[in-house]
Amino acid sequence: GGDDKIDALGRLLTRILRHRATELNLNMRSDGYVKVQDLLKLNLKTFANIPLRSHTVDDIKEAVSKDNKQRFSLLEENGELLIRANQGHTVTIVESESLLKQILSADEVQLCVHGTYKRNLESILESGLKRMKRLHVHFSSGLPTDGEVISGMRRDVNVLIFLNVRKALEEGMKLYISDNKVILTEGFDGVVPAKYFEKI
Ligand code: HQG
């Protein structure tokens, strides 16, 4: 049905906008925005096996508004519609400073929590939280309730690690917040050492 088509489009948009811009020669700005018209010209199929080219601007708008983690932003500029992924990039064209808003005071943050799995805990406590394949380590700015979907962590996580934001800022770690309220950091060289975790 229509929902499947839009869901499949959203998943492809996520992949393109976070990971594939370079390889696809897509003209992406340092803040992550590309022209919707450029996207719709790509010779790709969505996960529902429908050519991207057969979709409309309205389909894109629908995929953006229906996304359960508000993964995208739209921007109208000089009569043109632009789209970006709000976070999660691996393409290095995108710069933290242009994509995200820097957090300058711990008072701006109620909560900063990373969701992970028991199998990772020992390694994380030993070597810190690593950004792995991404540009940033991801944190949520709130807690999930009743298996609700929340931006910044997966639904099935079983370990929560709280960041001591005050200490991290004091010691020069740069923290950013995305339009969909995910807190992101490169830590120090891609690692958030365990000494910045809140002791519980
Ligand atoms: C773990 C989804 C062992 C880390 C989510 C995580 C989020 C370590 C995994 C967003 C480690 C990396 C990000 C260490 C980190 N030893 N394991 N030293 N350091 N890890 O996918 O945070 O659907 O790169 O805990 O909702 O899971 O993409 O990061 O388990 O917002 O919009 O290594 O992705 O959103 O996995 O998820 P990821 P993540 P989207």
py3Dmol code that shows the C-alpha trace and the ligand (Angstrom):
import py3Dmol

protein = """\
ATOM      1  CA  GLY A   1       0.000   0.000   0.000  1.00  0.00           C
ATOM      2  CA  GLY A   2       0.895   3.715   0.089  1.00  0.00           C
ATOM      3  CA  ASP A   3       2.424   3.389   3.548  1.00  0.00           C
ATOM      4  CA  ASP A   4       4.853   0.704   2.410  1.00  0.00           C
ATOM      5  CA  LYS A   5       5.844   2.796  -0.582  1.00  0.00           C
ATOM      6  CA  ILE A   6       6.511   5.863   1.586  1.00  0.00           C
ATOM      7  CA  ASP A   7       8.276   3.794   4.259  1.00  0.00           C
ATOM      8  CA  ALA A   8      10.559   2.285   1.614  1.00  0.00           C
ATOM      9  CA  LEU A   9      11.242   5.745   0.199  1.00  0.00           C
ATOM     10  CA  GLY A  10      12.161   7.018   3.685  1.00  0.00           C
ATOM     11  CA  ARG A  11      14.632   4.207   4.204  1.00  0.00           C
ATOM     12  CA  LEU A  12      16.323   4.925   0.886  1.00  0.00           C
ATOM     13  CA  LEU A  13      16.453   8.661   1.674  1.00  0.00           C
ATOM     14  CA  THR A  14      18.155   7.857   4.986  1.00  0.00           C
ATOM     15  CA  ARG A  15      20.805   5.790   3.229  1.00  0.00           C
ATOM     16  CA  ILE A  16      21.464   8.348   0.510  1.00  0.00           C
ATOM     17  CA  LEU A  17      21.509  11.431   2.728  1.00  0.00           C
ATOM     18  CA  ARG A  18      23.669   9.915   5.475  1.00  0.00           C
ATOM     19  CA  HIS A  19      25.992   7.614   3.626  1.00  0.00           C
ATOM     20  CA  ARG A  20      25.949   7.740  -0.165  1.00  0.00           C
ATOM     21  CA  ALA A  21      26.173  11.372  -1.308  1.00  0.00           C
ATOM     22  CA  THR A  22      29.854  11.201  -2.215  1.00  0.00           C
ATOM     23  CA  GLU A  23      29.631   7.958  -4.145  1.00  0.00           C
ATOM     24  CA  LEU A  24      26.512   9.179  -6.010  1.00  0.00           C
ATOM     25  CA  ASN A  25      28.120  12.526  -6.898  1.00  0.00           C
ATOM     26  CA  LEU A  26      25.249  14.260  -5.197  1.00  0.00           C
ATOM     27  CA  ASN A  27      25.784  17.952  -4.627  1.00  0.00           C
ATOM     28  CA  MET A  28      25.604  18.118  -0.820  1.00  0.00           C
ATOM     29  CA  ARG A  29      26.273  21.223   1.259  1.00  0.00           C
ATOM     30  CA  SER A  30      28.361  21.108   4.424  1.00  0.00           C
ATOM     31  CA  ASP A  31      25.109  21.353   6.409  1.00  0.00           C
ATOM     32  CA  GLY A  32      23.875  18.182   4.714  1.00  0.00           C
ATOM     33  CA  TYR A  33      21.248  19.707   2.433  1.00  0.00           C
ATOM     34  CA  VAL A  34      20.722  18.530  -1.155  1.00  0.00           C
ATOM     35  CA  LYS A  35      18.156  19.636  -3.725  1.00  0.00           C
ATOM     36  CA  VAL A  36      15.055  17.434  -3.776  1.00  0.00           C
ATOM     37  CA  GLN A  37      15.099  17.736  -7.576  1.00  0.00           C
ATOM     38  CA  ASP A  38      18.643  16.299  -7.672  1.00  0.00           C
ATOM     39  CA  LEU A  39      17.561  13.392  -5.450  1.00  0.00           C
ATOM     40  CA  LEU A  40      14.587  12.565  -7.642  1.00  0.00           C
ATOM     41  CA  LYS A  41      16.894  12.271 -10.670  1.00  0.00           C
ATOM     42  CA  LEU A  42      19.017   9.490  -9.148  1.00  0.00           C
ATOM     43  CA  ASN A  43      18.884   6.181 -10.918  1.00  0.00           C
ATOM     44  CA  LEU A  44      18.048   4.065  -7.862  1.00  0.00           C
ATOM     45  CA  LYS A  45      15.210   1.886  -6.653  1.00  0.00           C
ATOM     46  CA  THR A  46      13.649   2.064  -3.197  1.00  0.00           C
ATOM     47  CA  PHE A  47      13.418  -0.936  -0.878  1.00  0.00           C
ATOM     48  CA  ALA A  48       9.954  -1.571  -2.376  1.00  0.00           C
ATOM     49  CA  ASN A  49      11.733  -1.921  -5.731  1.00  0.00           C
ATOM     50  CA  ILE A  50      10.119   1.246  -7.108  1.00  0.00           C
ATOM     51  CA  PRO A  51      12.325   3.613  -9.162  1.00  0.00           C
ATOM     52  CA  LEU A  52      13.178   6.744  -7.205  1.00  0.00           C
ATOM     53  CA  ARG A  53      12.422   8.775 -10.354  1.00  0.00           C
ATOM     54  CA  SER A  54       8.761   7.751 -10.268  1.00  0.00           C
ATOM     55  CA  HIS A  55       8.266   9.510  -6.915  1.00  0.00           C
ATOM     56  CA  THR A  56       7.024  13.093  -6.535  1.00  0.00           C
ATOM     57  CA  VAL A  57       7.979  16.004  -4.313  1.00  0.00           C
ATOM     58  CA  ASP A  58       4.799  15.259  -2.350  1.00  0.00           C
ATOM     59  CA  ASP A  59       5.994  11.688  -1.729  1.00  0.00           C
ATOM     60  CA  ILE A  60       9.209  13.128  -0.283  1.00  0.00           C
ATOM     61  CA  LYS A  61       7.250  15.536   1.909  1.00  0.00           C
ATOM     62  CA  GLU A  62       5.119  12.640   3.134  1.00  0.00           C
ATOM     63  CA  ALA A  63       8.184  10.503   3.913  1.00  0.00           C
ATOM     64  CA  VAL A  64       9.637  13.409   5.909  1.00  0.00           C
ATOM     65  CA  SER A  65       6.476  14.086   7.915  1.00  0.00           C
ATOM     66  CA  LYS A  66       5.769  10.391   8.603  1.00  0.00           C
ATOM     67  CA  ASP A  67       9.263   9.496   9.765  1.00  0.00           C
ATOM     68  CA  ASN A  68       8.982   8.171  13.332  1.00  0.00           C
ATOM     69  CA  LYS A  69      12.306   9.627  14.464  1.00  0.00           C
ATOM     70  CA  GLN A  70      12.067  12.925  12.533  1.00  0.00           C
ATOM     71  CA  ARG A  71      15.194  11.946  10.658  1.00  0.00           C
ATOM     72  CA  PHE A  72      14.863  14.658   7.965  1.00  0.00           C
ATOM     73  CA  SER A  73      14.482  18.422   7.582  1.00  0.00           C
ATOM     74  CA  LEU A  74      13.129  20.312   4.588  1.00  0.00           C
ATOM     75  CA  LEU A  75      14.207  23.831   3.686  1.00  0.00           C
ATOM     76  CA  GLU A  76      12.894  26.157   1.005  1.00  0.00           C
ATOM     77  CA  GLU A  77      15.518  28.460  -0.436  1.00  0.00           C
ATOM     78  CA  ASN A  78      15.351  30.625  -3.566  1.00  0.00           C
ATOM     79  CA  GLY A  79      12.208  28.800  -4.662  1.00  0.00           C
ATOM     80  CA  GLU A  80      13.912  25.416  -4.355  1.00  0.00           C
ATOM     81  CA  LEU A  81      13.164  22.622  -1.906  1.00  0.00           C
ATOM     82  CA  LEU A  82      16.133  21.119  -0.060  1.00  0.00           C
ATOM     83  CA  ILE A  83      16.290  18.061   2.187  1.00  0.00           C
ATOM     84  CA  ARG A  84      18.805  16.748   4.693  1.00  0.00           C
ATOM     85  CA  ALA A  85      19.217  13.998   7.278  1.00  0.00           C
ATOM     86  CA  ASN A  86      19.277  15.550  10.750  1.00  0.00           C
ATOM     87  CA  GLN A  87      22.021  13.255  12.049  1.00  0.00           C
ATOM     88  CA  GLY A  88      23.716   9.904  11.556  1.00  0.00           C
ATOM     89  CA  HIS A  89      26.008  10.855   8.663  1.00  0.00           C
ATOM     90  CA  THR A  90      29.073   8.957   7.644  1.00  0.00           C
ATOM     91  CA  VAL A  91      29.880  11.185   4.656  1.00  0.00           C
ATOM     92  CA  THR A  92      32.609  13.612   5.638  1.00  0.00           C
ATOM     93  CA  ILE A  93      31.284  16.444   3.436  1.00  0.00           C
ATOM     94  CA  VAL A  94      29.023  17.190   6.365  1.00  0.00           C
ATOM     95  CA  GLU A  95      30.533  19.279   9.151  1.00  0.00           C
ATOM     96  CA  SER A  96      29.252  19.148  12.714  1.00  0.00           C
ATOM     97  CA  GLU A  97      29.369  22.923  13.006  1.00  0.00           C
ATOM     98  CA  SER A  98      27.069  23.434   9.995  1.00  0.00           C
ATOM     99  CA  LEU A  99      24.658  20.565  10.599  1.00  0.00           C
ATOM    100  CA  LEU A 100      24.182  20.871  14.333  1.00  0.00           C
ATOM    101  CA  LYS A 101      23.796  23.388  17.121  1.00  0.00           C
ATOM    102  CA  GLN A 102      26.591  23.369  19.671  1.00  0.00           C
ATOM    103  CA  ILE A 103      25.630  22.915  23.328  1.00  0.00           C
ATOM    104  CA  LEU A 104      27.423  25.600  25.314  1.00  0.00           C
ATOM    105  CA  SER A 105      26.052  25.050  28.810  1.00  0.00           C
ATOM    106  CA  ALA A 106      25.037  21.968  30.801  1.00  0.00           C
ATOM    107  CA  ASP A 107      21.844  23.850  31.674  1.00  0.00           C
ATOM    108  CA  GLU A 108      20.636  23.346  28.086  1.00  0.00           C
ATOM    109  CA  VAL A 109      20.486  19.584  28.655  1.00  0.00           C
ATOM    110  CA  GLN A 110      18.051  17.751  30.943  1.00  0.00           C
ATOM    111  CA  LEU A 111      19.404  14.321  30.175  1.00  0.00           C
ATOM    112  CA  CYS A 112      22.023  12.794  27.916  1.00  0.00           C
ATOM    113  CA  VAL A 113      21.821   9.025  27.627  1.00  0.00           C
ATOM    114  CA  HIS A 114      23.354   6.463  25.283  1.00  0.00           C
ATOM    115  CA  GLY A 115      21.463   3.228  24.647  1.00  0.00           C
ATOM    116  CA  THR A 116      23.438   0.036  24.129  1.00  0.00           C
ATOM    117  CA  TYR A 117      23.494  -3.702  24.852  1.00  0.00           C
ATOM    118  CA  LYS A 118      24.865  -5.827  27.696  1.00  0.00           C
ATOM    119  CA  ARG A 119      27.238  -7.572  25.300  1.00  0.00           C
ATOM    120  CA  ASN A 120      29.011  -4.205  24.685  1.00  0.00           C
ATOM    121  CA  LEU A 121      29.214  -2.990  28.264  1.00  0.00           C
ATOM    122  CA  GLU A 122      32.517  -4.496  29.355  1.00  0.00           C
ATOM    123  CA  SER A 123      34.277  -3.183  26.281  1.00  0.00           C
ATOM    124  CA  ILE A 124      32.657   0.270  26.624  1.00  0.00           C
ATOM    125  CA  LEU A 125      33.705   0.594  30.271  1.00  0.00           C
ATOM    126  CA  GLU A 126      37.227  -0.380  29.299  1.00  0.00           C
ATOM    127  CA  SER A 127      37.753   1.641  26.119  1.00  0.00           C
ATOM    128  CA  GLY A 128      34.984   4.269  26.223  1.00  0.00           C
ATOM    129  CA  LEU A 129      32.103   4.896  23.841  1.00  0.00           C
ATOM    130  CA  LYS A 130      33.392   4.884  20.295  1.00  0.00           C
ATOM    131  CA  ARG A 131      31.684   6.480  17.304  1.00  0.00           C
ATOM    132  CA  MET A 132      32.283   3.271  15.327  1.00  0.00           C
ATOM    133  CA  LYS A 133      31.344   3.876  11.657  1.00  0.00           C
ATOM    134  CA  ARG A 134      29.580   7.165  12.325  1.00  0.00           C
ATOM    135  CA  LEU A 135      30.854  10.737  12.647  1.00  0.00           C
ATOM    136  CA  HIS A 136      29.513  10.956  16.205  1.00  0.00           C
ATOM    137  CA  VAL A 137      28.556   8.980  19.281  1.00  0.00           C
ATOM    138  CA  HIS A 138      24.748   9.284  19.653  1.00  0.00           C
ATOM    139  CA  PHE A 139      22.819  10.141  22.817  1.00  0.00           C
ATOM    140  CA  SER A 140      19.128  10.733  23.432  1.00  0.00           C
ATOM    141  CA  SER A 141      17.947  13.795  25.311  1.00  0.00           C
ATOM    142  CA  GLY A 142      15.166  11.851  27.014  1.00  0.00           C
ATOM    143  CA  LEU A 143      14.196   8.368  28.106  1.00  0.00           C
ATOM    144  CA  PRO A 144      11.986   6.007  26.134  1.00  0.00           C
ATOM    145  CA  THR A 145       8.761   5.045  27.846  1.00  0.00           C
ATOM    146  CA  ASP A 146       6.952   1.739  27.198  1.00  0.00           C
ATOM    147  CA  GLY A 147       8.976   0.699  24.168  1.00  0.00           C
ATOM    148  CA  GLU A 148       8.193   4.001  22.468  1.00  0.00           C
ATOM    149  CA  VAL A 149      10.503   5.005  19.604  1.00  0.00           C
ATOM    150  CA  ILE A 150      12.905   7.762  20.597  1.00  0.00           C
ATOM    151  CA  SER A 151      15.433   9.620  18.454  1.00  0.00           C
ATOM    152  CA  GLY A 152      19.006   8.795  19.411  1.00  0.00           C
ATOM    153  CA  MET A 153      18.688   5.193  20.532  1.00  0.00           C
ATOM    154  CA  ARG A 154      17.356   1.913  19.262  1.00  0.00           C
ATOM    155  CA  ARG A 155      14.103   0.538  20.590  1.00  0.00           C
ATOM    156  CA  ASP A 156      15.603  -2.721  21.890  1.00  0.00           C
ATOM    157  CA  VAL A 157      18.562  -1.408  23.927  1.00  0.00           C
ATOM    158  CA  ASN A 158      19.027  -2.982  27.375  1.00  0.00           C
ATOM    159  CA  VAL A 159      21.749  -0.821  28.916  1.00  0.00           C
ATOM    160  CA  LEU A 160      21.667   2.947  29.438  1.00  0.00           C
ATOM    161  CA  ILE A 161      24.808   5.024  29.913  1.00  0.00           C
ATOM    162  CA  PHE A 162      24.350   8.571  31.193  1.00  0.00           C
ATOM    163  CA  LEU A 163      26.821  11.287  30.231  1.00  0.00           C
ATOM    164  CA  ASN A 164      28.044  13.782  32.804  1.00  0.00           C
ATOM    165  CA  VAL A 165      27.478  16.774  30.529  1.00  0.00           C
ATOM    166  CA  ARG A 166      28.911  19.327  32.932  1.00  0.00           C
ATOM    167  CA  LYS A 167      32.213  17.480  33.299  1.00  0.00           C
ATOM    168  CA  ALA A 168      32.425  16.781  29.554  1.00  0.00           C
ATOM    169  CA  LEU A 169      31.906  20.470  28.688  1.00  0.00           C
ATOM    170  CA  GLU A 170      34.295  21.626  31.408  1.00  0.00           C
ATOM    171  CA  GLU A 171      37.031  19.451  29.994  1.00  0.00           C
ATOM    172  CA  GLY A 172      36.517  20.661  26.433  1.00  0.00           C
ATOM    173  CA  MET A 173      34.394  17.965  24.834  1.00  0.00           C
ATOM    174  CA  LYS A 174      32.230  19.457  22.087  1.00  0.00           C
ATOM    175  CA  LEU A 175      28.578  18.450  22.286  1.00  0.00           C
ATOM    176  CA  TYR A 176      25.972  19.200  19.637  1.00  0.00           C
ATOM    177  CA  ILE A 177      22.220  18.803  19.331  1.00  0.00           C
ATOM    178  CA  SER A 178      20.385  17.995  16.100  1.00  0.00           C
ATOM    179  CA  ASP A 179      16.986  19.255  14.934  1.00  0.00           C
ATOM    180  CA  ASN A 180      15.446  16.008  16.174  1.00  0.00           C
ATOM    181  CA  LYS A 181      17.054  16.426  19.618  1.00  0.00           C
ATOM    182  CA  VAL A 182      19.753  13.808  19.323  1.00  0.00           C
ATOM    183  CA  ILE A 183      22.905  14.806  21.232  1.00  0.00           C
ATOM    184  CA  LEU A 184      26.073  14.087  19.283  1.00  0.00           C
ATOM    185  CA  THR A 185      29.768  14.260  19.974  1.00  0.00           C
ATOM    186  CA  GLU A 186      33.041  13.242  18.429  1.00  0.00           C
ATOM    187  CA  GLY A 187      34.264  12.891  22.014  1.00  0.00           C
ATOM    188  CA  PHE A 188      38.045  13.125  21.967  1.00  0.00           C
ATOM    189  CA  ASP A 189      39.271  11.618  18.688  1.00  0.00           C
ATOM    190  CA  GLY A 190      36.034   9.669  18.334  1.00  0.00           C
ATOM    191  CA  VAL A 191      35.947   8.331  21.885  1.00  0.00           C
ATOM    192  CA  VAL A 192      33.954   9.356  24.968  1.00  0.00           C
ATOM    193  CA  PRO A 193      36.107   7.953  27.808  1.00  0.00           C
ATOM    194  CA  ALA A 194      34.341   6.210  30.693  1.00  0.00           C
ATOM    195  CA  LYS A 195      35.394   8.906  33.164  1.00  0.00           C
ATOM    196  CA  TYR A 196      32.641  11.075  31.638  1.00  0.00           C
ATOM    197  CA  PHE A 197      29.906   8.563  32.453  1.00  0.00           C
ATOM    198  CA  GLU A 198      27.584   9.442  35.303  1.00  0.00           C
ATOM    199  CA  LYS A 199      28.211   7.222  38.322  1.00  0.00           C
ATOM    200  CA  ILE A 200      24.944   5.559  39.233  1.00  0.00           C
TER     201      ILE A 200
END
"""
ligand_1 = """\
40
HQG
C 28.442 0.287 20.584
C 19.759 4.719 15.264
C 31.733 -2.119 22.195
C 27.353 1.280 20.787
C 19.572 4.816 16.742
C 26.353 0.783 19.763
C 20.478 5.967 17.105
C 30.674 -0.180 21.569
C 27.225 0.306 18.627
C 21.584 5.919 16.083
C 31.777 0.588 21.973
C 27.345 1.290 17.494
C 22.875 5.488 16.680
C 32.894 -0.084 22.520
C 30.290 1.932 21.216
N 32.814 -1.444 22.611
N 30.646 -1.530 21.679
N 33.990 0.557 22.948
N 31.514 1.905 21.747
N 29.761 0.685 21.109
O 24.539 2.105 15.128
O 24.198 4.470 19.161
O 17.654 4.494 12.950
O 26.795 3.212 15.281
O 26.855 1.263 22.099
O 18.237 5.098 17.080
O 23.418 2.170 18.359
O 19.948 5.321 12.368
O 25.190 3.555 17.110
O 25.602 -0.295 20.278
O 19.877 7.204 16.985
O 18.080 6.954 12.812
O 28.513 0.118 19.184
O 21.129 4.984 15.112
O 18.995 5.701 14.616
O 26.161 1.269 16.753
O 22.745 4.177 17.172
P 25.666 2.535 15.960
P 23.880 3.533 18.055
P 18.634 5.608 13.099
"""
view = py3Dmol.view(width=600, height=400)
view.addModel(protein, "pdb")
view.setStyle({"model": 0}, {"cartoon": {"style": "trace"}})
view.addModel(ligand_1, "xyz")
view.setStyle({"model": 1}, {"stick": {}})
view.zoomTo()
view.show()
